[in-house]
């Protein structure tokens, strides 16, 4: 059994997990895979974390090009992150004839097509299982286990930070601000949580999963994205009364004229399996034309779950199974056409609508009249009384609709904003029921 030498570039949280797996668990990996992996280099500008792991200091270098110039290194693991120096590292590695394994979702979402093409030109491959679901093998499921399917819908909870915050809001009635502070304290959220709470991180992952599931090249900037940072606890509670839980969903579904994509908070029926995905866990539901609904659940982040996915890719390249698929399957972005995107305004779904109105006669009639003018059929209405001792006479009216066009909801909300008895902007949130017909 020949040694397969790899170089690790970036030894932070995930990189440290990869280094531990490759060194501490080398015997397990060899027994299970038939591949004898050797960590030959650990490259980073700051090697303090690597030293804290007790790794052999002879592996260390602060110049990644040393590893690229070694002809015995067959694969480079890029775990630096970001879209600047990481892009150069990957490009340099590919041009040096090295396979690449990365967890870099932002880089792949923005530059995946060109990097895959560069790999192909140099006779090597890029593997990226760890980019979308931490320890969940969702990419492999799409290109391998579900290869016999036409994928009709893919949607999921793919950001652990947001799911942790929403779980606190749902189960404990914690405000968004306090739940975020707790997530930061526990290390689930960064000091600057923008990429997570804005939905950007989820959109990066959705772009990658969609490209593989639907065999298209996705323009990241065309994905409508809305995060949880404007979500109010009031709506979380009213949704719960109606039998729904709120989740940040990343969704792509097939329509006759193209793909409809979005990332945003949505209410999920308590009957749907995604409704019970809590805390920092992730889950992705995939609907295939022959399998129906399949769901993939597990740790979506963390050093060891993500390291597990990285090392699985290393093994798949070392034993040559992945390069064969990389060269033969037509699903990769550099082999596909640009996706035809269906504007979200053309999508149809059910919706939750909350309007803060003055408690006076004729208000409900005016609201229902506006909804009727926009072809919106009401499914249910919930009206609350003015709380005793309240300083305002505005009350919430909560309406759920039957399936309607999103453009009609948007236009009706704009009409309501200008009414003298409406306070603030009405809130509307899409509803996902048990089955994907309205995705």
Buried (B, 14 or more C-beta within 10 A) or exposed (E): EEEBBBBBBBBBBBBBBBBBBBBEBBEEBBEEBEBBBBBBBBBBEEBEBBEEBEBEEEBBBEEBEEBBEBEEBBBBBBBBBEEEBBBEBBBBBBBBEBBBBBBBBBBBBBBBBEBBBBBBEBEBBBBBBBBBBBBBBBBBBBBBBBEEBEBBBBBBBBBBBBBBBBBBBBEEEBEBEBBBBBBBEEEBBEEEBEBBBBBBBBBBBBBBBBBBBBBBBBBBEEBBBBBBBEBEBBBBEBBBEBEBBBBBBBBBBBBEEBBBBBBBBBBBBEEBEBBEBBEBBBBBBBBBEEEEBBBBBBBBBBBBBBBBBBBBBBBBBBEEEBBEBBEEBEBBBBBBEEBEBBEBEEBBBBBBBBBBBBBEEEBBEBBBEBBEEBEBEBBEEEEEEBEEEEEEEBBBBBBBBEBBBBBBBEBBBEBBEEBEBBBEEBBBBBBBBEBBEBB
